[in-house]
């Protein structure tokens, strides 16, 4: 109660800062930066992936939380022992029922779960579900939060967060980073069945319970509105990149030599999870087509459910212009981007992926790289084309991909123009911006009344 009184008093004082303005939720007004930096808030966040894991969710949750902690908020994250995607606990950690640590000012609570590799269906499903109850119980032992938030794509983190928010009588904010369980069908992991319909009902229940819903793309918002979720409770906060880590740098000659990259190679890099959603066999077919007529070398960096199959196919086809690098520490990823002449962002040819904006786009922008986007026409292609940051190729067309690679390889003026536009677009997609906009949703959820909800962050 006292914490809420202090927060309310500070907010009441700061809301009268000169220059703050009211506007509609679509957002021309200004939420003063002082509010985000000085209003104390106790944030409890549920996410089953967190550093030292390296996937998009782990990076997104951690980097935003670093900004919140820097702005003097208390941030706690309930997660599990780091094991994604190999299904092996990272050295230095144990799969224990309850353990805590502090990372960059963030209190990290790790709970015990069933652990499985990110492949197959049955064991991975048990892995997902097993996080829910220990995470919920772990949340009961935390200081009473001002706000509880959880991120998808897995609904089970959201269930844990929602139930805890109900018991603690605090607002619940749900972040939707993927349209799950629809994405299960899109990648071919499952067909529609009664279990999926039950998960969809659970999904809609969570949306009803949330005071605020944060989605990563406008298409996600439209999907939710079409299914009956009130538009007024949905905020679009697009993904971002930590600009302090990702920025142009010289190619490391030693690293290039280590992985067989020669000075004359035109390096097309895919850096991230090699998963079922990415359809990377298409890129291997392209590499085969270019093997005798191009200097292109395809560099794949990262783990994933499809990695073994992709490596096997490369060896079977005898492709010498494809290099696979295992998972790397988070700090080393910019050095691999710096080996690149172009960034490959690749999605499977499925209608759902029209709604997706891969975070690799923003990393490539921050590194000043031209982007080759292979995806269904939609949110991602809109950003790349509007920003003139690269070329878009329809998913599932290896010949068109080969043509795009050769065009950038042979036209250095065009490639340089795309690279400059890509770099210029990066500041508009910073992780700090994302952290501020997410914080605005937290404040909307706590305050509630329309008078307060009309504030919006203006950058």
Secondary structure, DSSP 8 states (H G I E B T S, - for coil): -HHHHHHHHHHHHHTT-TT-B---TT--SB--HHHHHHS--EEEEE-S--TT--SHHHHHHHHHHHHHHHTT-EEEEEEE-S-TTTTS--TT----SEEEEEETTEEEEEE------S-SSHHHHHHHHHHHHHHHHHHHTS---SEEEEE-SSHHHHHHHHHHHHHHT-EEEEEESS-TTHHHHHTTS----HHHHHHHHHHHHHHHH-SEEEESSHHHHHHHHHTT--GGGEEE----B-TTT-------HHHHHHTT--TT-EEEEEES---TTS-THHHHHHHHHHTTT--EEEEEES--TTHHHHHHHHHHHT-SSEEEE----GGGHHHHHTT-SEEEEE--S-GGGGG---THHHHHHHTT-EEEEES-SSHHHHHHHHTT-EEEE-TT-HHHHHHHHHHHHH-HHHHHHHHHHHHHHHGGGBHHHHHHHHHHHHHHHHH-SHHHHT-----
